[in-house]
Amino acid sequence: MNEQQLSKRLACVAAHVSDLNMVADIGSDHAYLPSFLCLENPQVKAIAGEINEGPFQAAKSQVSQLGLTDRIDVRKGSGLDIMAPGEAEAVTIAGMGGGLIAAILEDGKEKLPGVTRLVLQPNNAARAVREWLLENQWMLLKEDIIDENNKIYEVLIAEPGLDQHRYQKDTEKKLLLGPHLMLEQNEAFIHKWTEEVENWKRVLVALEQGKEQEALQARKGMLIKKIEMVQEVLCNDTNNRPGCN
């Protein structure tokens, strides 16, 4: 991957901010995403934020080599601390756990006024991100799910606004699976959740063989509930998928 050829997941993130002129990329690593955006569109400017010294220096070097120092401001700091309110139109956070992304948004939410779009790519625990968006009045406009090198990634796109109506029914299902993704059910979605169900079933079998049955009841109940929720979605309109018969 380089500034001209992004990974599939970062290309998906980039596609959702390519129409905006000021992007803050949090946890920017080598600044590949802001570099790509600036090379693609001469109107774009960006902030590349990185907390760790190594990636921070790598991002500075990358931006300097590309001659983009007048358009990409590489800043060292934690989360949204690197930006001021109203400084960016969009914030991107990619390649972190969903719990960490939600924590970054929560810790820095006073910096979000003026931001018109969040594009978030959690490596796991996307539910935590959806829950934060719902609780903090960000409307989930779109979701993508892609398969890259046998790894599944979700990309969530949100703008300010109330979204309670979307979650009035089947709230837990929608937070876990994604309200848009569970409607579309593309190949990556089916693959991800079919595998998850099989993993949960294996864990259940192992728990059943454990000696401390009472202590494990809560965990078993949670797993059974998750399996039932996912199967209700996957098996809603077909009986040909694995595990639906």
N, C-alpha and C positions, 0 to 999 in steps of 0.2 A: 504494500500500500504506500502511496505517496500523495503529494498535494494535488496531482492531476488525475490519479486513479484511486478513488476511495474504495474502502471495503463496501460490500453490499449494504450493511447496516448503516454505515455513516452516509452513504449515498442516499439512503431512504430518509435519514434525518435532514440532510442538505436540501432535498426536494421540497421540504415543508417550510423552509425559511428563505428560499431563493428569491422570493418576491419582496423581501424586506431589506432595508438599507443599513440597519445597525443591529448586529447580532452579538450577544455575549455567550461565549462557549465556556462552560464551567467544567473544569477537569480536562483541559484541552490537550494534554499530553504534548505531542509534537506540533500542535496547531494545524493539523492536517485539514480539519473541517473549515476553520476560518480562512485558511490559505486557499482551499478549493473554491470557496464562495467568492473570495476577492478576485481570483484569477478568472472565474466564470463571468463575473459582473463588475465592471469598473466603477459602479456606483456604490458598491457595498463597502462598509467599514465594519470592523469587528474588534471585540475585546476577547483575548484568550487568557483565561484564568487557570492557574495551576498552583497547588499548595506545596508540592515537593520540588526540591532544588534541581534534581536531575532533569525531570520533564520540563521544568520552567526554563532551564538553560537550553534544552533541546528546542523548545518552542521559539525562544529568542533567536537562536542560530538559524532555524528554518525560515523565519520571517525575514531575517536580514539577508539570507542568501537569495531569497525570491524578490528582494527589493520592495517589500511591502511594509516597511517600518512606518510609513506615513499613513497607513490604512489599518494596520493591525497593532493594537496596543497590548503587549504581553505583560500581564500583571501577576505578581506572586501574592497569594492570599487564600484564605479559606472560603469556599463556597461563594455565596453572593456578596461577601464582604468586599470583593474586588470592584464592585460597581456602585454607582450612586443611583438613587431613584430617578427615573425618567431618562437614564443614559442610553438604554437599549430598547429597541422595539421587540426583540425576541430573545429568549434565553433557551439555550440548548444544554442538556446534561445527558451524556451518553456513556455507556460502558461501565456503569456502577450498579450495585444492588439496589433494588427498589426501596428498601428501608433507608439506605443512605441518601438516595435522591429525595425521599420525603423529608428526611431530617434537614437536608440542605435548604429545601424550600421553606420549611417551618422556621428554621433559624434565621433565614434571610428574607422573610416575607415583607418586611418593611421596605425592602429594596424593589419590590415588584410593581408598585404604582407606576404607570406609564408603559409597562410591558404589555403588549397586545397578543403575544403568543408564547406558549411554552411547548417545546418539542423535547420529549423525554424518552430515553431508551434504557429501561432497566434490564440488567442481565438476568434478574430473577425478581420474585416478589412484586410483580406489577400491581398486585392488589393493594399494597401499601401506598403506591403512587395514586391509584384511582381514588382511594379513600381520602387521601389528602386533598386532591382536587375537588372532590365533592364537598368536603367539610369547609373548604376555603373559597368557595364560590368561583371555581374555574370550570367552564363547560367543556366536556370532552367531545370535541368535534369529529374526530376521526381516530382510528387505530389501524396500524399495519402490523402484520406478523410475517416474518420472513425466515427462511431456512438458508443459512450460510455455513458451508463446511460441516453439515450435520449438527449445527447448533441453531436453536430457535431463538429469535429475538422479537420483542414487541416494541413498537414505537407508538407513543401516545401524543396526540396533538390537542392542545387545549387553549381556549381564549377566555377572558373574563366573562362571567355570567353564571346565573343559577342553573343547576342541572338536576334538581331534586326530582322533577317529573320523570326523568329517564330511569330513575332507580325506584320509583314507587312500587313496582312489582318485581319480584324475583331479585331483590337487592343483593343478596349474598352471591347468587349465581353471576350477576353482572359485574360485581366487584372482583370476583375471582377470575372469570373468563374474559371479561371485556364486553360491554353492551353491543359494540359494533362488530367485534370479532365473532361473537357467538351467533350473530345473524348471518354473517358472510360464510363462515366455516370453510375457509380455504384449506388447501392440502397441508400447509404448515401447522395450522390450528389443529386439524384432526390428528396429525402425527404427534404433536406436543401432548395433547390431552389423552390420547390413547395410551401413550407411554406412561404418562403420570398415573393413570388408573391402574395399569399393570404394576407399577412400582408400589403404589399404595396397597394393592392386594397382597403383594409379597410381604410387605411390612406387617399387614394384618395377620398373615399366616404365622410369621415369627412371633408376634405378640400373643397369639393364641397358645403358643407352645411355652410361653413364659410361666414362671411359678407364681409371681405376685399378680394374680389376676385382678384383684380389686384395684390395685394402684394403677393398672393399665386401662381400666374401663373408660376413663375420660378420653384418653388418646385414641382408643379403638372407636369410640363413638364419633369423634371428630373425623377420623379417616372414613368411616362408613358414610357419614353425611356428605363428605366431599365426593366420594365415589358415586353416590346416588345423584348428586347435583350434576356432575359432569356427564354421567350416562344419560340423564334425562335430556340433555342438550344434544349429545352426539347421536343418540338413538331416536330422536324425535321424529325424523322423517325418512329413516332408512333402517332396514334390518340386516344390511349386508356388511356393516363395518365390524371390525373385530370387537368382541365383547358385547355385541348388541343382541345376540341370540340367547 
